[in-house]
Amino acid sequence: MKHLVQENQPKTLVIDLSAVIMMDMDGDKILDKIYRELHKKNVQLLLVNVGRDNLELMRKTGTLEKIGSQNVYKTVRAAVAAAQKAAGE
């Protein structure tokens, strides 16, 4: 992912978590690390299809607060529309 971000220099990265049925602490730590790396590069992270239990874990660990609950969407379409709106497209 690091390579893709460096090459393409996106303003936003959308991650669809629909395949993640149950996130553990390792998954939460990885999301936190991704967020921190993107934040350093001024790239916004948007999450999609997070799931109730995963959101609860992220709340407890503080990861959701870092990423921002406003950056969690139900659909990829909604996340992409928000990213386009923020970019003025």
PDB file of N, CA, C and O in Angstrom, chain B, residues numbered from 101:
ATOM      1  N   MET B 101       0.825  -1.190   0.000  1.00  0.00           N
ATOM      2  CA  MET B 101       0.000   0.000   0.000  1.00  0.00           C
ATOM      3  C   MET B 101       0.870   1.254   0.000  1.00  0.00           C
ATOM      4  O   MET B 101       0.566   2.226  -0.691  1.00  0.00           O
ATOM      5  N   LYS B 102       1.936   1.228   0.767  1.00  0.00           N
ATOM      6  CA  LYS B 102       2.836   2.373   0.842  1.00  0.00           C
ATOM      7  C   LYS B 102       3.314   2.779  -0.546  1.00  0.00           C
ATOM      8  O   LYS B 102       3.358   3.960  -0.889  1.00  0.00           O
ATOM      9  N   HIS B 103       3.669   1.774  -1.331  1.00  0.00           N
ATOM     10  CA  HIS B 103       4.160   2.000  -2.685  1.00  0.00           C
ATOM     11  C   HIS B 103       3.085   2.660  -3.556  1.00  0.00           C
ATOM     12  O   HIS B 103       3.374   3.587  -4.313  1.00  0.00           O
ATOM     13  N   LEU B 104       1.849   2.176  -3.443  1.00  0.00           N
ATOM     14  CA  LEU B 104       0.747   2.745  -4.229  1.00  0.00           C
ATOM     15  C   LEU B 104       0.484   4.199  -3.860  1.00  0.00           C
ATOM     16  O   LEU B 104       0.224   5.028  -4.732  1.00  0.00           O
ATOM     17  N   VAL B 105       0.553   4.505  -2.577  1.00  0.00           N
ATOM     18  CA  VAL B 105       0.317   5.875  -2.126  1.00  0.00           C
ATOM     19  C   VAL B 105       1.423   6.791  -2.631  1.00  0.00           C
ATOM     20  O   VAL B 105       1.152   7.901  -3.090  1.00  0.00           O
ATOM     21  N   GLN B 106       2.664   6.332  -2.548  1.00  0.00           N
ATOM     22  CA  GLN B 106       3.788   7.151  -3.017  1.00  0.00           C
ATOM     23  C   GLN B 106       3.700   7.393  -4.520  1.00  0.00           C
ATOM     24  O   GLN B 106       3.948   8.503  -4.991  1.00  0.00           O
ATOM     25  N   GLU B 107       3.349   6.358  -5.265  1.00  0.00           N
ATOM     26  CA  GLU B 107       3.280   6.471  -6.725  1.00  0.00           C
ATOM     27  C   GLU B 107       2.134   7.361  -7.191  1.00  0.00           C
ATOM     28  O   GLU B 107       2.315   8.204  -8.069  1.00  0.00           O
ATOM     29  N   ASN B 108       0.960   7.175  -6.605  1.00  0.00           N
ATOM     30  CA  ASN B 108      -0.251   7.829  -7.096  1.00  0.00           C
ATOM     31  C   ASN B 108      -0.618   9.108  -6.356  1.00  0.00           C
ATOM     32  O   ASN B 108      -1.395   9.912  -6.871  1.00  0.00           O
ATOM     33  N   GLN B 109      -0.089   9.308  -5.187  1.00  0.00           N
ATOM     34  CA  GLN B 109      -0.357  10.474  -4.354  1.00  0.00           C
ATOM     35  C   GLN B 109      -1.851  10.812  -4.271  1.00  0.00           C
ATOM     36  O   GLN B 109      -2.269  11.907  -4.650  1.00  0.00           O
ATOM     37  N   PRO B 110      -2.650   9.860  -3.772  1.00  0.00           N
ATOM     38  CA  PRO B 110      -4.093  10.123  -3.655  1.00  0.00           C
ATOM     39  C   PRO B 110      -4.384  11.114  -2.532  1.00  0.00           C
ATOM     40  O   PRO B 110      -3.562  11.333  -1.642  1.00  0.00           O
ATOM     41  N   LYS B 111      -5.563  11.701  -2.598  1.00  0.00           N
ATOM     42  CA  LYS B 111      -6.017  12.579  -1.522  1.00  0.00           C
ATOM     43  C   LYS B 111      -6.809  11.789  -0.491  1.00  0.00           C
ATOM     44  O   LYS B 111      -6.897  12.169   0.676  1.00  0.00           O
ATOM     45  N   THR B 112      -7.388  10.668  -0.953  1.00  0.00           N
ATOM     46  CA  THR B 112      -8.238   9.846  -0.100  1.00  0.00           C
ATOM     47  C   THR B 112      -8.014   8.378  -0.421  1.00  0.00           C
ATOM     48  O   THR B 112      -7.781   8.012  -1.573  1.00  0.00           O
ATOM     49  N   LEU B 113      -8.086   7.533   0.617  1.00  0.00           N
ATOM     50  CA  LEU B 113      -8.032   6.087   0.439  1.00  0.00           C
ATOM     51  C   LEU B 113      -9.278   5.504   1.079  1.00  0.00           C
ATOM     52  O   LEU B 113      -9.567   5.771   2.246  1.00  0.00           O
ATOM     53  N   VAL B 114     -10.017   4.704   0.316  1.00  0.00           N
ATOM     54  CA  VAL B 114     -11.229   4.051   0.812  1.00  0.00           C
ATOM     55  C   VAL B 114     -10.909   2.575   1.018  1.00  0.00           C
ATOM     56  O   VAL B 114     -10.450   1.894   0.101  1.00  0.00           O
ATOM     57  N   ILE B 115     -11.155   2.094   2.225  1.00  0.00           N
ATOM     58  CA  ILE B 115     -10.950   0.679   2.527  1.00  0.00           C
ATOM     59  C   ILE B 115     -12.305   0.055   2.839  1.00  0.00           C
ATOM     60  O   ILE B 115     -13.006   0.492   3.753  1.00  0.00           O
ATOM     61  N   ASP B 116     -12.665  -0.970   2.071  1.00  0.00           N
ATOM     62  CA  ASP B 116     -13.919  -1.699   2.259  1.00  0.00           C
ATOM     63  C   ASP B 116     -13.641  -2.899   3.160  1.00  0.00           C
ATOM     64  O   ASP B 116     -12.897  -3.805   2.787  1.00  0.00           O
ATOM     65  N   LEU B 117     -14.237  -2.898   4.333  1.00  0.00           N
ATOM     66  CA  LEU B 117     -14.016  -3.957   5.314  1.00  0.00           C
ATOM     67  C   LEU B 117     -15.139  -4.992   5.329  1.00  0.00           C
ATOM     68  O   LEU B 117     -15.314  -5.692   6.327  1.00  0.00           O
ATOM     69  N   SER B 118     -15.896  -5.100   4.250  1.00  0.00           N
ATOM     70  CA  SER B 118     -17.036  -6.018   4.238  1.00  0.00           C
ATOM     71  C   SER B 118     -16.616  -7.475   4.412  1.00  0.00           C
ATOM     72  O   SER B 118     -17.408  -8.283   4.896  1.00  0.00           O
ATOM     73  N   ALA B 119     -15.403  -7.824   4.034  1.00  0.00           N
ATOM     74  CA  ALA B 119     -14.927  -9.205   4.196  1.00  0.00           C
ATOM     75  C   ALA B 119     -14.402  -9.475   5.604  1.00  0.00           C
ATOM     76  O   ALA B 119     -14.109 -10.621   5.944  1.00  0.00           O
ATOM     77  N   VAL B 120     -14.280  -8.427   6.427  1.00  0.00           N
ATOM     78  CA  VAL B 120     -13.764  -8.580   7.790  1.00  0.00           C
ATOM     79  C   VAL B 120     -14.946  -8.805   8.723  1.00  0.00           C
ATOM     80  O   VAL B 120     -15.574  -7.851   9.184  1.00  0.00           O
ATOM     81  N   ILE B 121     -15.240 -10.051   8.992  1.00  0.00           N
ATOM     82  CA  ILE B 121     -16.393 -10.380   9.820  1.00  0.00           C
ATOM     83  C   ILE B 121     -16.116 -10.047  11.280  1.00  0.00           C
ATOM     84  O   ILE B 121     -16.967  -9.487  11.972  1.00  0.00           O
ATOM     85  N   MET B 122     -14.916 -10.396  11.743  1.00  0.00           N
ATOM     86  CA  MET B 122     -14.566 -10.110  13.135  1.00  0.00           C
ATOM     87  C   MET B 122     -13.105  -9.658  13.198  1.00  0.00           C
ATOM     88  O   MET B 122     -12.188 -10.427  12.911  1.00  0.00           O
ATOM     89  N   MET B 123     -12.916  -8.415  13.575  1.00  0.00           N
ATOM     90  CA  MET B 123     -11.576  -7.855  13.690  1.00  0.00           C
ATOM     91  C   MET B 123     -11.034  -8.141  15.092  1.00  0.00           C
ATOM     92  O   MET B 123     -11.757  -8.055  16.085  1.00  0.00           O
ATOM     93  N   ASP B 124      -9.750  -8.481  15.148  1.00  0.00           N
ATOM     94  CA  ASP B 124      -9.106  -8.663  16.445  1.00  0.00           C
ATOM     95  C   ASP B 124      -8.189  -7.472  16.709  1.00  0.00           C
ATOM     96  O   ASP B 124      -8.160  -6.520  15.928  1.00  0.00           O
ATOM     97  N   MET B 125      -7.456  -7.526  17.789  1.00  0.00           N
ATOM     98  CA  MET B 125      -6.579  -6.414  18.161  1.00  0.00           C
ATOM     99  C   MET B 125      -5.500  -6.173  17.101  1.00  0.00           C
ATOM    100  O   MET B 125      -5.103  -5.032  16.866  1.00  0.00           O
ATOM    101  N   ASP B 126      -5.029  -7.242  16.466  1.00  0.00           N
ATOM    102  CA  ASP B 126      -4.024  -7.068  15.412  1.00  0.00           C
ATOM    103  C   ASP B 126      -4.596  -6.267  14.249  1.00  0.00           C
ATOM    104  O   ASP B 126      -3.933  -5.381  13.711  1.00  0.00           O
ATOM    105  N   GLY B 127      -5.828  -6.582  13.865  1.00  0.00           N
ATOM    106  CA  GLY B 127      -6.482  -5.839  12.793  1.00  0.00           C
ATOM    107  C   GLY B 127      -6.674  -4.379  13.152  1.00  0.00           C
ATOM    108  O   GLY B 127      -6.483  -3.494  12.319  1.00  0.00           O
ATOM    109  N   ASP B 128      -7.050  -4.135  14.385  1.00  0.00           N
ATOM    110  CA  ASP B 128      -7.217  -2.766  14.860  1.00  0.00           C
ATOM    111  C   ASP B 128      -5.889  -2.021  14.817  1.00  0.00           C
ATOM    112  O   ASP B 128      -5.840  -0.861  14.407  1.00  0.00           O
ATOM    113  N   LYS B 129      -4.819  -2.676  15.236  1.00  0.00           N
ATOM    114  CA  LYS B 129      -3.486  -2.055  15.221  1.00  0.00           C
ATOM    115  C   LYS B 129      -3.051  -1.737  13.790  1.00  0.00           C
ATOM    116  O   LYS B 129      -2.430  -0.705  13.537  1.00  0.00           O
ATOM    117  N   ILE B 130      -3.380  -2.623  12.870  1.00  0.00           N
ATOM    118  CA  ILE B 130      -3.029  -2.387  11.468  1.00  0.00           C
ATOM    119  C   ILE B 130      -3.781  -1.177  10.931  1.00  0.00           C
ATOM    120  O   ILE B 130      -3.193  -0.340  10.246  1.00  0.00           O
ATOM    121  N   LEU B 131      -5.067  -1.074  11.229  1.00  0.00           N
ATOM    122  CA  LEU B 131      -5.834   0.100  10.794  1.00  0.00           C
ATOM    123  C   LEU B 131      -5.260   1.380  11.385  1.00  0.00           C
ATOM    124  O   LEU B 131      -5.172   2.400  10.701  1.00  0.00           O
ATOM    125  N   ASP B 132      -4.872   1.327  12.648  1.00  0.00           N
ATOM    126  CA  ASP B 132      -4.272   2.485  13.300  1.00  0.00           C
ATOM    127  C   ASP B 132      -2.968   2.866  12.597  1.00  0.00           C
ATOM    128  O   ASP B 132      -2.708   4.047  12.363  1.00  0.00           O
ATOM    129  N   LYS B 133      -2.159   1.881  12.266  1.00  0.00           N
ATOM    130  CA  LYS B 133      -0.888   2.138  11.584  1.00  0.00           C
ATOM    131  C   LYS B 133      -1.125   2.734  10.196  1.00  0.00           C
ATOM    132  O   LYS B 133      -0.447   3.680   9.796  1.00  0.00           O
ATOM    133  N   ILE B 134      -2.090   2.176   9.468  1.00  0.00           N
ATOM    134  CA  ILE B 134      -2.426   2.710   8.143  1.00  0.00           C
ATOM    135  C   ILE B 134      -2.874   4.161   8.273  1.00  0.00           C
ATOM    136  O   ILE B 134      -2.450   5.026   7.506  1.00  0.00           O
ATOM    137  N   TYR B 135      -3.735   4.412   9.252  1.00  0.00           N
ATOM    138  CA  TYR B 135      -4.213   5.776   9.465  1.00  0.00           C
ATOM    139  C   TYR B 135      -3.040   6.729   9.715  1.00  0.00           C
ATOM    140  O   TYR B 135      -2.953   7.788   9.094  1.00  0.00           O
ATOM    141  N   ARG B 136      -2.148   6.351  10.619  1.00  0.00           N
ATOM    142  CA  ARG B 136      -1.017   7.230  10.963  1.00  0.00           C
ATOM    143  C   ARG B 136      -0.120   7.506   9.756  1.00  0.00           C
ATOM    144  O   ARG B 136       0.313   8.640   9.549  1.00  0.00           O
ATOM    145  N   GLU B 137       0.157   6.471   8.962  1.00  0.00           N
ATOM    146  CA  GLU B 137       0.998   6.647   7.778  1.00  0.00           C
ATOM    147  C   GLU B 137       0.322   7.564   6.754  1.00  0.00           C
ATOM    148  O   GLU B 137       0.973   8.428   6.167  1.00  0.00           O
ATOM    149  N   LEU B 138      -0.976   7.375   6.543  1.00  0.00           N
ATOM    150  CA  LEU B 138      -1.700   8.211   5.595  1.00  0.00           C
ATOM    151  C   LEU B 138      -1.809   9.644   6.100  1.00  0.00           C
ATOM    152  O   LEU B 138      -1.677  10.595   5.330  1.00  0.00           O
ATOM    153  N   HIS B 139      -2.050   9.789   7.399  1.00  0.00           N
ATOM    154  CA  HIS B 139      -2.194  11.114   8.001  1.00  0.00           C
ATOM    155  C   HIS B 139      -0.921  11.946   7.797  1.00  0.00           C
ATOM    156  O   HIS B 139      -0.996  13.144   7.525  1.00  0.00           O
ATOM    157  N   LYS B 140       0.238  11.309   7.929  1.00  0.00           N
ATOM    158  CA  LYS B 140       1.514  11.993   7.704  1.00  0.00           C
ATOM    159  C   LYS B 140       1.625  12.531   6.281  1.00  0.00           C
ATOM    160  O   LYS B 140       2.277  13.546   6.036  1.00  0.00           O
ATOM    161  N   LYS B 141       0.979  11.837   5.352  1.00  0.00           N
ATOM    162  CA  LYS B 141       1.041  12.222   3.936  1.00  0.00           C
ATOM    163  C   LYS B 141      -0.173  13.053   3.504  1.00  0.00           C
ATOM    164  O   LYS B 141      -0.371  13.310   2.316  1.00  0.00           O
ATOM    165  N   ASN B 142      -0.987  13.470   4.494  1.00  0.00           N
ATOM    166  CA  ASN B 142      -2.206  14.250   4.234  1.00  0.00           C
ATOM    167  C   ASN B 142      -3.189  13.513   3.332  1.00  0.00           C
ATOM    168  O   ASN B 142      -3.839  14.117   2.479  1.00  0.00           O
ATOM    169  N   VAL B 143      -3.288  12.209   3.528  1.00  0.00           N
ATOM    170  CA  VAL B 143      -4.247  11.385   2.792  1.00  0.00           C
ATOM    171  C   VAL B 143      -5.360  11.000   3.755  1.00  0.00           C
ATOM    172  O   VAL B 143      -5.099  10.462   4.830  1.00  0.00           O
ATOM    173  N   GLN B 144      -6.595  11.275   3.368  1.00  0.00           N
ATOM    174  CA  GLN B 144      -7.746  10.961   4.215  1.00  0.00           C
ATOM    175  C   GLN B 144      -8.086   9.479   4.092  1.00  0.00           C
ATOM    176  O   GLN B 144      -8.072   8.925   2.993  1.00  0.00           O
ATOM    177  N   LEU B 145      -8.389   8.844   5.206  1.00  0.00           N
ATOM    178  CA  LEU B 145      -8.801   7.444   5.231  1.00  0.00           C
ATOM    179  C   LEU B 145     -10.300   7.358   5.465  1.00  0.00           C
ATOM    180  O   LEU B 145     -10.823   7.906   6.435  1.00  0.00           O
ATOM    181  N   LEU B 146     -10.987   6.662   4.562  1.00  0.00           N
ATOM    182  CA  LEU B 146     -12.419   6.412   4.708  1.00  0.00           C
ATOM    183  C   LEU B 146     -12.619   4.907   4.810  1.00  0.00           C
ATOM    184  O   LEU B 146     -12.037   4.142   4.041  1.00  0.00           O
ATOM    185  N   LEU B 147     -13.439   4.488   5.755  1.00  0.00           N
ATOM    186  CA  LEU B 147     -13.738   3.069   5.937  1.00  0.00           C
ATOM    187  C   LEU B 147     -15.173   2.788   5.548  1.00  0.00           C
ATOM    188  O   LEU B 147     -16.063   3.614   5.751  1.00  0.00           O
ATOM    189  N   VAL B 148     -15.384   1.604   4.983  1.00  0.00           N
ATOM    190  CA  VAL B 148     -16.713   1.207   4.511  1.00  0.00           C
ATOM    191  C   VAL B 148     -17.045  -0.185   5.052  1.00  0.00           C
ATOM    192  O   VAL B 148     -16.165  -1.034   5.191  1.00  0.00           O
ATOM    193  N   ASN B 149     -18.312  -0.401   5.351  1.00  0.00           N
ATOM    194  CA  ASN B 149     -18.793  -1.719   5.800  1.00  0.00           C
ATOM    195  C   ASN B 149     -18.001  -2.241   6.996  1.00  0.00           C
ATOM    196  O   ASN B 149     -17.520  -3.374   6.983  1.00  0.00           O
ATOM    197  N   VAL B 150     -17.870  -1.421   8.011  1.00  0.00           N
ATOM    198  CA  VAL B 150     -17.028  -1.780   9.146  1.00  0.00           C
ATOM    199  C   VAL B 150     -17.660  -2.860  10.026  1.00  0.00           C
ATOM    200  O   VAL B 150     -16.951  -3.740  10.514  1.00  0.00           O
ATOM    201  N   GLY B 151     -18.932  -2.813  10.230  1.00  0.00           N
ATOM    202  CA  GLY B 151     -19.595  -3.802  11.082  1.00  0.00           C
ATOM    203  C   GLY B 151     -19.663  -3.328  12.524  1.00  0.00           C
ATOM    204  O   GLY B 151     -18.738  -2.687  13.023  1.00  0.00           O
ATOM    205  N   ARG B 152     -20.757  -3.647  13.183  1.00  0.00           N
ATOM    206  CA  ARG B 152     -21.024  -3.167  14.538  1.00  0.00           C
ATOM    207  C   ARG B 152     -19.962  -3.602  15.548  1.00  0.00           C
ATOM    208  O   ARG B 152     -19.470  -2.780  16.321  1.00  0.00           O
ATOM    209  N   ASP B 153     -19.609  -4.885  15.545  1.00  0.00           N
ATOM    210  CA  ASP B 153     -18.618  -5.380  16.502  1.00  0.00           C
ATOM    211  C   ASP B 153     -17.243  -4.763  16.254  1.00  0.00           C
ATOM    212  O   ASP B 153     -16.518  -4.442  17.196  1.00  0.00           O
ATOM    213  N   ASN B 154     -16.895  -4.602  14.988  1.00  0.00           N
ATOM    214  CA  ASN B 154     -15.609  -3.993  14.658  1.00  0.00           C
ATOM    215  C   ASN B 154     -15.572  -2.523  15.079  1.00  0.00           C
ATOM    216  O   ASN B 154     -14.556  -2.035  15.575  1.00  0.00           O
ATOM    217  N   LEU B 155     -16.683  -1.831  14.878  1.00  0.00           N
ATOM    218  CA  LEU B 155     -16.771  -0.440  15.325  1.00  0.00           C
ATOM    219  C   LEU B 155     -16.605  -0.342  16.844  1.00  0.00           C
ATOM    220  O   LEU B 155     -15.938   0.561  17.350  1.00  0.00           O
ATOM    221  N   GLU B 156     -17.213  -1.272  17.551  1.00  0.00           N
ATOM    222  CA  GLU B 156     -17.117  -1.266  19.009  1.00  0.00           C
ATOM    223  C   GLU B 156     -15.672  -1.481  19.462  1.00  0.00           C
ATOM    224  O   GLU B 156     -15.204  -0.814  20.385  1.00  0.00           O
ATOM    225  N   LEU B 157     -14.971  -2.402  18.818  1.00  0.00           N
ATOM    226  CA  LEU B 157     -13.558  -2.614  19.146  1.00  0.00           C
ATOM    227  C   LEU B 157     -12.757  -1.345  18.866  1.00  0.00           C
ATOM    228  O   LEU B 157     -11.922  -0.939  19.675  1.00  0.00           O
ATOM    229  N   MET B 158     -13.012  -0.728  17.729  1.00  0.00           N
ATOM    230  CA  MET B 158     -12.293   0.497  17.359  1.00  0.00           C
ATOM    231  C   MET B 158     -12.601   1.632  18.340  1.00  0.00           C
ATOM    232  O   MET B 158     -11.737   2.464  18.617  1.00  0.00           O
ATOM    233  N   ARG B 159     -13.815   1.666  18.857  1.00  0.00           N
ATOM    234  CA  ARG B 159     -14.174   2.674  19.869  1.00  0.00           C
ATOM    235  C   ARG B 159     -13.366   2.449  21.149  1.00  0.00           C
ATOM    236  O   ARG B 159     -12.800   3.383  21.716  1.00  0.00           O
ATOM    237  N   LYS B 160     -13.328   1.199  21.584  1.00  0.00           N
ATOM    238  CA  LYS B 160     -12.638   0.863  22.833  1.00  0.00           C
ATOM    239  C   LYS B 160     -11.148   1.146  22.769  1.00  0.00           C
ATOM    240  O   LYS B 160     -10.549   1.545  23.767  1.00  0.00           O
ATOM    241  N   THR B 161     -10.549   0.946  21.615  1.00  0.00           N
ATOM    242  CA  THR B 161      -9.094   1.131  21.488  1.00  0.00           C
ATOM    243  C   THR B 161      -8.702   2.564  21.139  1.00  0.00           C
ATOM    244  O   THR B 161      -7.529   2.927  21.229  1.00  0.00           O
ATOM    245  N   GLY B 162      -9.687   3.382  20.739  1.00  0.00           N
ATOM    246  CA  GLY B 162      -9.395   4.763  20.360  1.00  0.00           C
ATOM    247  C   GLY B 162      -9.106   4.950  18.877  1.00  0.00           C
ATOM    248  O   GLY B 162      -8.916   6.074  18.414  1.00  0.00           O
ATOM    249  N   THR B 163      -9.073   3.852  18.136  1.00  0.00           N
ATOM    250  CA  THR B 163      -8.797   3.943  16.700  1.00  0.00           C
ATOM    251  C   THR B 163      -9.892   4.703  15.977  1.00  0.00           C
ATOM    252  O   THR B 163      -9.608   5.488  15.072  1.00  0.00           O
ATOM    253  N   LEU B 164     -11.135   4.483  16.363  1.00  0.00           N
ATOM    254  CA  LEU B 164     -12.250   5.185  15.716  1.00  0.00           C
ATOM    255  C   LEU B 164     -12.151   6.687  15.944  1.00  0.00           C
ATOM    256  O   LEU B 164     -12.438   7.473  15.041  1.00  0.00           O
ATOM    257  N   GLU B 165     -11.752   7.088  17.134  1.00  0.00           N
ATOM    258  CA  GLU B 165     -11.608   8.512  17.424  1.00  0.00           C
ATOM    259  C   GLU B 165     -10.533   9.139  16.540  1.00  0.00           C
ATOM    260  O   GLU B 165     -10.699  10.260  16.061  1.00  0.00           O
ATOM    261  N   LYS B 166      -9.432   8.421  16.324  1.00  0.00           N
ATOM    262  CA  LYS B 166      -8.359   8.931  15.460  1.00  0.00           C
ATOM    263  C   LYS B 166      -8.834   9.068  14.021  1.00  0.00           C
ATOM    264  O   LYS B 166      -8.657  10.113  13.394  1.00  0.00           O
ATOM    265  N   ILE B 167      -9.438   8.007  13.505  1.00  0.00           N
ATOM    266  CA  ILE B 167      -9.896   8.013  12.113  1.00  0.00           C
ATOM    267  C   ILE B 167     -11.061   8.979  11.950  1.00  0.00           C
ATOM    268  O   ILE B 167     -11.168   9.669  10.937  1.00  0.00           O
ATOM    269  N   GLY B 168     -11.925   9.023  12.945  1.00  0.00           N
ATOM    270  CA  GLY B 168     -13.096   9.897  12.921  1.00  0.00           C
ATOM    271  C   GLY B 168     -14.328   9.141  12.467  1.00  0.00           C
ATOM    272  O   GLY B 168     -14.344   8.567  11.378  1.00  0.00           O
ATOM    273  N   SER B 169     -15.350   9.139  13.287  1.00  0.00           N
ATOM    274  CA  SER B 169     -16.586   8.415  12.946  1.00  0.00           C
ATOM    275  C   SER B 169     -17.243   8.991  11.694  1.00  0.00           C
ATOM    276  O   SER B 169     -18.008   8.304  11.018  1.00  0.00           O
ATOM    277  N   GLN B 170     -16.940  10.264  11.387  1.00  0.00           N
ATOM    278  CA  GLN B 170     -17.482  10.866  10.171  1.00  0.00           C
ATOM    279  C   GLN B 170     -16.837  10.278   8.917  1.00  0.00           C
ATOM    280  O   GLN B 170     -17.298  10.535   7.804  1.00  0.00           O
ATOM    281  N   ASN B 171     -15.778   9.496   9.088  1.00  0.00           N
ATOM    282  CA  ASN B 171     -15.088   8.884   7.956  1.00  0.00           C
ATOM    283  C   ASN B 171     -15.430   7.407   7.794  1.00  0.00           C
ATOM    284  O   ASN B 171     -14.707   6.661   7.133  1.00  0.00           O
ATOM    285  N   VAL B 172     -16.537   6.994   8.403  1.00  0.00           N
ATOM    286  CA  VAL B 172     -17.033   5.624   8.282  1.00  0.00           C
ATOM    287  C   VAL B 172     -18.345   5.669   7.506  1.00  0.00           C
ATOM    288  O   VAL B 172     -19.266   6.403   7.866  1.00  0.00           O
ATOM    289  N   TYR B 173     -18.421   4.878   6.439  1.00  0.00           N
ATOM    290  CA  TYR B 173     -19.584   4.889   5.550  1.00  0.00           C
ATOM    291  C   TYR B 173     -20.164   3.488   5.404  1.00  0.00           C
ATOM    292  O   TYR B 173     -19.479   2.485   5.608  1.00  0.00           O
ATOM    293  N   LYS B 174     -21.441   3.446   5.047  1.00  0.00           N
ATOM    294  CA  LYS B 174     -22.113   2.156   4.845  1.00  0.00           C
ATOM    295  C   LYS B 174     -21.798   1.556   3.482  1.00  0.00           C
ATOM    296  O   LYS B 174     -21.758   0.335   3.332  1.00  0.00           O
ATOM    297  N   THR B 175     -21.574   2.415   2.485  1.00  0.00           N
ATOM    298  CA  THR B 175     -21.332   1.908   1.134  1.00  0.00           C
ATOM    299  C   THR B 175     -20.096   2.569   0.518  1.00  0.00           C
ATOM    300  O   THR B 175     -19.717   3.681   0.885  1.00  0.00           O
ATOM    301  N   VAL B 176     -19.489   1.864  -0.415  1.00  0.00           N
ATOM    302  CA  VAL B 176     -18.355   2.414  -1.147  1.00  0.00           C
ATOM    303  C   VAL B 176     -18.816   3.634  -1.929  1.00  0.00           C
ATOM    304  O   VAL B 176     -18.107   4.638  -1.992  1.00  0.00           O
ATOM    305  N   ARG B 177     -19.988   3.553  -2.517  1.00  0.00           N
ATOM    306  CA  ARG B 177     -20.529   4.667  -3.295  1.00  0.00           C
ATOM    307  C   ARG B 177     -20.622   5.945  -2.456  1.00  0.00           C
ATOM    308  O   ARG B 177     -20.266   7.026  -2.925  1.00  0.00           O
ATOM    309  N   ALA B 178     -21.100   5.816  -1.222  1.00  0.00           N
ATOM    310  CA  ALA B 178     -21.220   6.983  -0.341  1.00  0.00           C
ATOM    311  C   ALA B 178     -19.839   7.535   0.022  1.00  0.00           C
ATOM    312  O   ALA B 178     -19.659   8.751   0.077  1.00  0.00           O
ATOM    313  N   ALA B 179     -18.874   6.664   0.268  1.00  0.00           N
ATOM    314  CA  ALA B 179     -17.519   7.107   0.612  1.00  0.00           C
ATOM    315  C   ALA B 179     -16.869   7.812  -0.575  1.00  0.00           C
ATOM    316  O   ALA B 179     -16.236   8.855  -0.411  1.00  0.00           O
ATOM    317  N   VAL B 180     -17.023   7.250  -1.752  1.00  0.00           N
ATOM    318  CA  VAL B 180     -16.436   7.865  -2.948  1.00  0.00           C
ATOM    319  C   VAL B 180     -17.094   9.212  -3.233  1.00  0.00           C
ATOM    320  O   VAL B 180     -16.412  10.170  -3.598  1.00  0.00           O
ATOM    321  N   ALA B 181     -18.410   9.291  -3.070  1.00  0.00           N
ATOM    322  CA  ALA B 181     -19.110  10.559  -3.282  1.00  0.00           C
ATOM    323  C   ALA B 181     -18.600  11.617  -2.295  1.00  0.00           C
ATOM    324  O   ALA B 181     -18.405  12.772  -2.672  1.00  0.00           O
ATOM    325  N   ALA B 182     -18.385  11.227  -1.046  1.00  0.00           N
ATOM    326  CA  ALA B 182     -17.872  12.179  -0.045  1.00  0.00           C
ATOM    327  C   ALA B 182     -16.456  12.633  -0.411  1.00  0.00           C
ATOM    328  O   ALA B 182     -16.118  13.808  -0.268  1.00  0.00           O
ATOM    329  N   ALA B 183     -15.639  11.701  -0.879  1.00  0.00           N
ATOM    330  CA  ALA B 183     -14.266  12.036  -1.273  1.00  0.00           C
ATOM    331  C   ALA B 183     -14.267  12.981  -2.465  1.00  0.00           C
ATOM    332  O   ALA B 183     -13.483  13.929  -2.508  1.00  0.00           O
ATOM    333  N   GLN B 184     -15.139  12.730  -3.425  1.00  0.00           N
ATOM    334  CA  GLN B 184     -15.225  13.595  -4.602  1.00  0.00           C
ATOM    335  C   GLN B 184     -15.710  14.986  -4.212  1.00  0.00           C
ATOM    336  O   GLN B 184     -15.206  15.989  -4.718  1.00  0.00           O
ATOM    337  N   LYS B 185     -16.675  15.043  -3.327  1.00  0.00           N
ATOM    338  CA  LYS B 185     -17.199  16.324  -2.866  1.00  0.00           C
ATOM    339  C   LYS B 185     -16.102  17.116  -2.155  1.00  0.00           C
ATOM    340  O   LYS B 185     -15.953  18.319  -2.372  1.00  0.00           O
ATOM    341  N   ALA B 186     -15.337  16.429  -1.305  1.00  0.00           N
ATOM    342  CA  ALA B 186     -14.245  17.102  -0.579  1.00  0.00           C
ATOM    343  C   ALA B 186     -13.159  17.600  -1.525  1.00  0.00           C
ATOM    344  O   ALA B 186     -12.509  18.611  -1.261  1.00  0.00           O
ATOM    345  N   ALA B 187     -12.968  16.882  -2.628  1.00  0.00           N
ATOM    346  CA  ALA B 187     -11.948  17.270  -3.605  1.00  0.00           C
ATOM    347  C   ALA B 187     -12.466  18.309  -4.599  1.00  0.00           C
ATOM    348  O   ALA B 187     -11.709  18.834  -5.416  1.00  0.00           O
ATOM    349  N   GLY B 188     -13.763  18.597  -4.517  1.00  0.00           N
ATOM    350  CA  GLY B 188     -14.357  19.588  -5.407  1.00  0.00           C
ATOM    351  C   GLY B 188     -14.630  19.067  -6.801  1.00  0.00           C
ATOM    352  O   GLY B 188     -14.674  19.841  -7.757  1.00  0.00           O
ATOM    353  N   GLU B 189     -14.811  17.771  -6.926  1.00  0.00           N
ATOM    354  CA  GLU B 189     -15.088  17.172  -8.238  1.00  0.00           C
ATOM    355  C   GLU B 189     -16.560  17.089  -8.514  1.00  0.00           C
ATOM    356  O   GLU B 189     -16.963  16.611  -9.575  1.00  0.00           O
TER     357      GLU B 189
END
